[in-house]
Amino acid sequence: MRRPDRAIVKVMSKQPCPIVAIPACIAVVDGRTSHRVGQKYIESVIEYAGGLPLLVPAMGEVGCFQEMVARFDGVFLTGAASNVEPHHYNGTPSRAGTLHDPGRDATALPLIRAALEAGVPLFAVCRGIQELNVALGGSLHQNVHELPGKGEHRMNRALPSEMRVQVRHPVAIQPGGMLEQLCGRTGEVMVNSLHAQGIDRLAEGLFVEAVSDDGIVEAVSLPRAKGFVLGVQWHPEHQVPMQWALSKAMFDAFGEACRKHLAERQGHTSSSSIRAA
């Protein structure tokens, strides 16, 4: 019998444990459809945020999102190979051959809105920060590397897989935001880069937390949110725990917000039970 992973044992030993929803992507292999989340994201929620991951199938049309988020203590929006379809932000149609995932769009976008309304902590990575911006009314550049003065932000597929996620360029942490608090300073930090899309028109209410050296929005928060909200364009799940202090700090903060939400949710449930009795 296969032994359980160390990360899973770690979560099982904790009681209680916040439930962190992770929207899945749809993958079709040999004509068979599955709903998938990368192992690295799952491990990061367990190991570094201290949460119990719950994978949400990419079947948005049947989702009861308000009921779902009432059972969650956090939402983690992952990166993906697909792009958000441009009709969600009134963009021009994608080029032929662009990979899309309508099921993920139909799940993640309303889930984001429901989570924000309910005050559920939200951490967004790569495609996730793009979804967050679109869900709140912003728009995207579909090919950042083709914009005047912009560098190459896409993953270098010529490199071995373990080297594709290494740091590539600096981002400037902006003053007055969440990342300054987590870093303890402003200034530059090095990040990796695996994206073609990027934020164009910033959604109302979002605060720019970090900007790349060629002017791309690399991180955002939502100061008016009821709970923790942070989105980054890079992939911190590949740079934890101790190799990169900022990654650890972000997952720690997200995990702490999820545990706080769990305590509040349990307190509300207990109070409701007493009133019912």
N, C-alpha and C positions, 0 to 999 in steps of 0.2 A: 504494500500500500504506500502511496506517495506521502511523504512527510509534509506537513503544512509549512509554508514559508515562514521565515523568522518574523517578517513584518506582520503577518496575519496573527501569529502567536502573540506578538506584542499588543495588538489591538484587542484580542480576545481576553487578555489579562487585565484590561482596563474596564472598570464599570463605574459610572456609565460612560458611554462613548458617543460623541456627536456624530450624527449621520450627515455625510457630505455627498450630495448628488453630483454625478458626472454625466452630462448628456453624451450619448454614444454617437458614432458615425456609422453610416450604412456602407457595407462592403459587399460586393458581388464577386464571388469566385466560382468559376465553373458553373455559372447559372444559379448558384445558391446564394441567398441573401443572408447576411448576418449583421449584428449590431456590435460594434467594437470600440474599445477604449484601450489605448496603449498601456503596457505594463508600467512604464515609468511614471505615468500620471497616477495610477493606482497606488504604487509604492510611495509616492510623494505624499499623498493624502494620509496614508497609514503612518509612515515613518516620521514625517516632518511636521504635519499638521495634527497628528494624533487623532485622526477621524476614521470612521468606518465608511468606506466608499460604497455608494449605491448607484449602480449604472442605470441610467434612464434610457430606454429604447427610443430611437429616432422615429417616433410615430406621433408627431405633433397633433395630427387631426383628431386623435382619440384622447388627447391629454386633458385632464381636469387640473389645470395648473395651480389654481388657488388651493385645492385640496391637497395637491402634492407638496407644495412648499410648507403647508402647515405641519408636515411630518419631517421636514428637513431642518438641519442646523447650519447648513452651508451649501453653496453651489460652486463647483470648480469647473470652469469652462476651458477646455483644452485646445491645443493646436490641432490641425488636420491638414491633409493634402488638398482638400477642396476649398473653393472660394465661396463666400456669401454671394448668392445670386443678386445681380445688380438691380433687379426690379424692386427689391426691398428698400432701396434708397434712391429710386428714380434715376439710376445710372444707365449709361448706354449698354446695349447687349454685349455680353462677353464674346471674345473671339472663339471661333470654332476650335474645339478640342479642350477648352477650359473645363476643368473638373468641378462639378457642383454636387451638392448633397441636399436636395430639397427637404428630405426628412429631417436632417439636422437643423436646417434653417427653421422649419416648422415647429421644431421642439425647442431649440435654444432661445429664439427670439421672444416667444411668449413666456417662457420660463424665466428669463431675465426680468421681464416686466413684473411678473408675479412675485418673484423673490424680492425685488426692490420695494414693491408695495408692502410686502409683509415684513420688511426689515431683516431678511435672511442674509447673512454675510456672503459675499461673492468675490471670488478671485478668478481673474480671466487671463489666459495666456495665449498669445499669438492670434489664431483665429478668434479666440475668445474676446480679446480687446476690440477686434473689429465688430464682432456680434454686439458687444455692449454699446459701441458707438452707434451702430445701425438701429438697435432696439430703442435708443433714446432720440432718434431722429437725425443722426449724422450720416455722412456719406464716406465712400472709400475711393482711393486711387486703386485701379486694378493692376497696374504695372509700374510700381514705384521707380524701378531702375531706368525707365524710359523718360522720366521727368527731367527737365533741364536742371543741371547742377546736382542731381542725386546720384548716389553710389549704388553699387550692387548689393542688394540685401537678400537675395535668394540663396538657398543652400547650394553649396558647391558639391555636386554629385560625383565629381571626379575624385574626391577625397575618400579615404576609408571611412566607414560609418562613424567610428568613434571620434574622428577628427572633424566631422561636419558640425558638431555641436560645441566646438571650442570657441572662445571669445574672438570677436572679429573687429569690433569698432567701439569707440567710446560713446556714452550718452551723458548728457549734463543733467544732474539732479537739480530741479528748480527749487527756489526758496519758498517756504511757507506751506509745504505739502507733507503728505504722509511719508514719502520716501526720505525726505530730509530728517524726519523724526526717527525713522528706522535706521538710517545711515549715521545719524548724529552729525551730519554735515551736508553741504551742497558740494558742487564740483563734479568731476567726471568719474565714472566707473566704466569698466569694460564689460560688454555683453556679447552674446552670440547673435546670429542673424540667420533666419531660415524662412523668410517670407517674401512674397511678391506683392501682396496687397498692403495697404497702409491707410491710416486715417487721412481723409481729405478735409471735409467740413466737420469740425468738432461739434458734437451734440451739445445742446444747451445744458448747462449745469455741470459738465465735466471740467475738471481742473487738470491742466497739463503738468504732470509730475516730472517728466524727463523728455529730452529732445536729443536726437542723434546729431553727430557732427555735420550732417548735411541737411538738417532741418526737418527730419521726420519725427512726428509725435511717437514716442516710444513707451510712454506710461501715462495713465490717467487715474484719477480718483473722482469720487462724487461727494463733495463736502456736505451737500444737503441731504444725503441718504440717511435713512433710519438706522442703518448698520454699516459694517465694514464693506467697502467697495474699492477694489484695486484691480487695474488691468495693466499688463505689460506686454510689449510686442515681442520680446525675446522669450527664451525658454529656460526659466530658472530651475525646472525639474532636473535638468542635466548638470546642475552645478551646486548640489547640496550633498552633505550638510556643511562641512567645514572648509571646502575648497573656496567657497564664495560667501562671505559673511552676509551680503545683502540678500541672497537667496534664502538662507536660513532665517534671517530676520523676517522676510515676507511670509514664509510658511508658518513661523512661530506666531506672528500677529494674526494671520488668518485662523490658525488653530485656536488661539485664545478667544477670538471673536465667536467661533463656532461653539466653544465650551460655554461661553457666557450665554449665547442664545439657547443652548440646551437647558441650562439652569433656569432661565426665564420661562422656557416652554414647559418644563417639568413643574415649576412653581405655579404656572397658570393652570395646568392640568390638575394639580393637587387641590388648588382653590376651587376649581369647578367641581371636583368630586365631593369636597366638603359641602358646598352649597347644595349639590344634588341630594346628598344624604339628609 
